[in-house]
Amino acid sequence: MGLFEDIKHRFRSGDSITQLMVVNASVFALINLVLLVAYFDRSGNSWLHRIPEDLTLAATSSPVGMLYRPWSLVTHMFTHIGFGHFLFNMIALYTMGQVFVSIRGSKSLIVVYLLGGFVGYLFFALAFNFIPAFASRYQNYVLGASAAVMAVTTAAATLKPRQHIFLFGAMRLELRWLAVILVLLDLASVRTGVNSGGHIGHLGGAFLGYFYARQIIKGKDMGSWFSNLLSRMSSWFGGSRMRVVTNNGRAKTDEQFNIEKKERQKRIDEILDKISRSGYDSLSKEEKEFLFRNSQR
């Protein structure tokens, strides 16, 4: 199976990390393709020259401005222009996404990602409209997956604070300390005036991730309504799909199905125990694939 076919298979099979990365990569490619065409068009009359760099996909701090681009409430968290910004966020999403999926499963990742992006924007908009230090008569814009990824990171750190990860493949660090360091860096960066809106958005994402995880620990899934909404929206666009479970061409009996389900859950529990003891990187390739395949069940 080629790279493209593998990505397409993962996207269709419900690998949420791949789905989020593919959407981010597609938007990044679209923006830069349009900018490249505009760059080589020297006529100066093309409509491409009148399109802003973000293609109106970034969200603005102005409530009036948002009336003209309401879609940006969603699109801003998938929009990157600079390659460095895009690459860093995708590495962080892939790394922390794997950790989160190993704890909560694939479906919850998309919910936390989107809610983290929404709350990150809310923090940004409130700060630039009501805090005098940030208030401006000019519109300010926010874009990027950072707030959403921050939500995933802090949620994972709150659910499994003592789980270890290896930063840059070398530095062993507990998730809770990684989250604390990132939050402190954002707090210190807000007052510098350099991308203050972005750092405020990160703090909003961190807040959502922490609050979401605390509710999970209490036995409440605050994202269940959002997950159900996404499922209904998916059925509107993609239609419902019926799956027939077969075994060598024959339907499985209830007894066979329950036995396999029990064995599958036992294997998942063993893998999760291994992650708790030694970290996600200790898993074999086969164990990682097994965890991804069964995270949607």
N, C-alpha and C positions, 0 to 999 in steps of 0.2 A: 504494500500500500504506500503510495507516494505521500509527500508532505501535505499537499493540498487535500487529497482524499482523507488523510488522517484527521486534519483539522475539521473538514466537513463532517466526518463521522462523529467526532467528539462534540461538535456544535449541535448536531441533531440528536445525539444520545443523551444530552442533558448535562454535559460537563460544564458547570457554570463558570469556572475559571476561564476555560477556553472561550465560552460565549462572550463574556465581558471583555476579554482581550481582543477578540475578533472585532467587536463593535468599536472599541477604542481605536484599533489599528485602521479600520475602514474609514472612520471619520478623519483620522490623521492623514491618510493617503488622499482622500477627497480634497481636503483643504489645500494640501501642498500641490496637488495636481492642478487645481484651479490657479493657484498663485504662480506655478511654473508656466502655465499657458499665458497668463497675463504678463509675465516677465518677458517672454519672447515675442509678445505682440507689441510691436513698436508703433503701431498706428495711433495709439492714444485714444482712439474712439470706441474701442470695444467696451461692451457693458461689463466685462470682467474687471476693468479698472475702477469701476464704481462700487465694487463689492468690498466690504471691509475684510481684513485678514481672517477673522473668525467666521465669516459667512453668516453673521448674525446668530451663531450658535451659542455664543457666550451670554451669560446672564448679567443684567445690569442692576445697580443699586437703586435705580429710579423706578418707583411704582408705575409711573406713566410710561416709561420706556418699556417695562415688561408687558404692557398692554399691546405693544407692537411686535413683541417676540415672546409670547407665552410658552412656546415650545422649548425655549432656552432653559426653563426650570428643570428640564430633563437633559437636554443636549449638552448643557455646559459641563456636566460631569463626565462626558465622553470626548471633550474637545481639547486638543493640544495643537500647538503650532510649532514650537521649537522641538527639535529631535531629542535634546537632552531631557527636557521636561517629560516628554512622552516615554522615553526609555526608562527613566528613573521610576515613574509611576507604574509602568508595566512590570518591572522587576519586583517592586514592592507588592503589587497586586498578586503576582504569581507566587511569591514566597509566603506572604501572610494569608493568601487565599487557601493554600494547601493546608496550613496550620488550622485555619478556621473550619474548613470542610472536614478535617479529621475529627473535630470536636462536635460540630453541629450539623454537618451534612451540607450537601450541595444546594438544596433549595433555599436554605436560610442565607446563604452567601449573597445572592442577588437582592434579597430583601434588605439586608443590612447595608449593602453597597448603595442602593437607591435611597433608603431613608437617611443614611449618613450624608449623601450628597444634598438632599433636601434641607436637612437641619444645618449643614454647613453654609448653604446659601442663606438660610434664615438668619443665622448669626451675622453673616457679612452684611446683609441688607439692613438689619436693625442697627448695627454699629455705624454704618455710613449714613443713616438717616436721623439717628437720635443721639449719638455721642459727639459732642462738639469737637473733640480732637480729630475726628475723622470726617465730620460733615463737610460737604463741599457743594458748591453750586453746579459742579460738573458731574456727569454720570461717571461712575466707576464700574468696571467689569470684572467678572470672575469666571475662570474656566479651569478645567483640569480634573483629574480623578483623585487628587490628593485628599480631599475631605472624606470621600467615600472609602478610600483605602485606610485612612486613619480610623474610621468607624470600625472596619473589619479588624484592624490591629488591636484597638482597645477592647473590643468585644472578646476577642480570643484571649487577651491578657487577663481580663476579668474572670473569664470562665476557667482558664487553666493558668493561673499566675506563676506557678513554679515550673511550668514546662519550659524546657531549654530549646533554644535555637542557636544556630551558628551564623553569626554575622560575617559576611564576606568569606564564608567557608572556614573561618579560623577562630573567631572570638565567640566563646560559649557564653550565653547570656539568658537569664530567665525572662520570660515574656513580660512580667510585671515591670521589670527595670527598663526594658526597651520602651514600653508605653510611657513610663514616667519621664524618661530622657526626651522623647519626642514632644511631649506636652510642654516640658520646661523650655525646650528650644523654641517652640512656637510662642510661648509667653514672652520670652526674651526678645524675639524677633518682631513682635507687634509694634513695639515702641520705636523701632529704628526707622519706620516710615518706608522701608523697602518691602513691597508686596505685603503691606499690613493686612489688606483685605483677604489675601490668600491664607495668611496665618490665622486670622480670625475664623475663616472657614474651616481650617484644620481643627481648631478647638471645638467648633460646633460638631464636626464629625466625631471627634473624640468623646464628646459629651453623649452623643446618641449611642455610640458603641458601648460605653460604660453603662448607661441607663438600660439599654436593651439586655445586656448580660445580667445585670442585677435582677431584672424582672424574670429572666429565665431561671436564675438560681432560686427565686421565690416560687417557681412553678408556674409563672405566667408568661405566655408568649405574646408580647405586645405587637409582634409583626404578623400574627396569624391572619388578621383581616386583610393586610396588604398582600400577603401571599395568596390568599383566596381571590383577591381582586386581579392579581397578575395571572392566575390560572384561568379565570373567566375571560380576561382579555386575550390570552393565548388561544383559547378555544374559538373566540370570535374570528381571529385572523387565520388560524391554522386548522380549525375544525377539530373534532374529537377523533381520537384514534383508538381502535379496539385492538387489544392484544389477546391472542389465543396462545396459551401455554401448552406446548406439545413436548412429547418425549419420544423420539424416533418415529415421528409422524402420528403419534397417538396422544389424545388428551391425557393429562396427568390426573390421577385420582387425588382426592382430598388428602389421603394419607401420605402419598408421595410428595405432594406440595408442602404439607406441614413439616415433614421430615427434612426436606431440603431447606425450608425457611429456618428451621431450628439450627441446622448445621451452618447455614450462612451467617446467622446472627452470632453463633459461637465463634466463628472465624473473625468476624468484625470486632467482637469484644476482645479477642486475643491480640489483634493488631492495635486496638486503642490502648490496651494495657502496655504493649511494647512502646508505643509513642510516649506514654506517661513516664515510663522508666528511662528511655534512652533518647527520646526526641524523634521527630518525623524523619530526619535524615538517616536514621538507623534502619528504616524499612527497605526491603528489597524492591526491585522494580516491579515484580509480580504482586507484592503486597500493596504497593501504591495503586497499581492498576485495579486490583480487586476492590480496594476501598472506594476508588472513583466510580467503578461500575455499579456498586451497590449503594452509593450515597443517595440516589434518587428513589430507592425502593421504599 
